[in-house]
Amino acid sequence: MRWGGSVCGACGSVSVTELPTLEDLAEFYHDYNTTYTGGGRSKGARHRQTRYAKRHLRTVMKFKRSGRLIDIGSSTSPFPNYAAEAGYRVTVVDYEQPPKLSRDIRFIQGTLNTEGEITSRAGRQYDVVSAIAVLEHSRDPRVAIQELSDLCAPDGVVYVVTPQTDSFVDRNALGRTRWFYPPEHLHLISRKGMTLAFRRVGCDLVRAWRVEISPIRWLARYGLALAEGVAGLALRVVVPGYWGRARESRLSFSQEIAGFLFRRQA
């Protein structure tokens, strides 16, 4: 596409056309944890990050209430601390050690960008493997997904949260996704692409859903985007040329977030 990415015609996933080097990524994320808030840099972002972390923990506990948990790319999220307080034996992996990480949590420096990097340092057989807002940052999603599967014990779960890219709004809106912004977000994987990629490494999809703090927040956040999707669909049928040019030049209002829960085959 003219805006610098490529879109898969089969599943709707979005990817960069030119990958950054491992060195470029390491430099970019060197001090990332000093400013990242997980919800924008506006007032109240830290509070939203806390609420999201608690929501993630409640979801994980529905499938695995105890055991070994490894969280990849935690950054400033309090999710690992909450998981440790809930009784999980927690390991965190990131470029740099996150601030305010509980002393009870084991930290390992590493990323999903190199095959075997995390498993060689952190071991395997984790009951819960979580990658919250991480896959879109990975250099090669195939390598990252293989590593997530390798970390997981048989019958364990892999919990993934990532930007949604194949909803009704994403397919029809008068503009491209605003989630794509290299070198931070490199790949946006659709539900179809995610399901297939994890199935190939021995993980079956258990649940997929839209992630949000509350229904009220969802309505406030996506109401305008939905209207844009409906208008875009009409224009796509009536004046496809105009619709196509708008897709190239504008950004959509949509910023939906998708959650996935996979179970590692026994």
Buried (B, 14 or more C-beta within 10 A) or exposed (E): EEEEBEBBEEBBBBBBEEBBEEEEBEEBBEEBBEEBBBBEEEEEBEEBBBBBBBBBBEBBBEBBEEBBBBBBBBBBBBBBBBBBEBEBBBBBBBBBEBEEBBEEBBBBEBBBBBBEBBBEEBEBEBBBBBBBBBBBBBBBBEBBBBBBBBBBBEEBBBBBBBBBBBBBBBBBBBBBBBBBEBBBBBBBBBBBBBBBBBEEBBBEBEBBEEBBBEEEEBEEBBEEBBEBBEBBBEBBEEEEEEBEEBBEEBBBBBBBBBBBBBBBEE
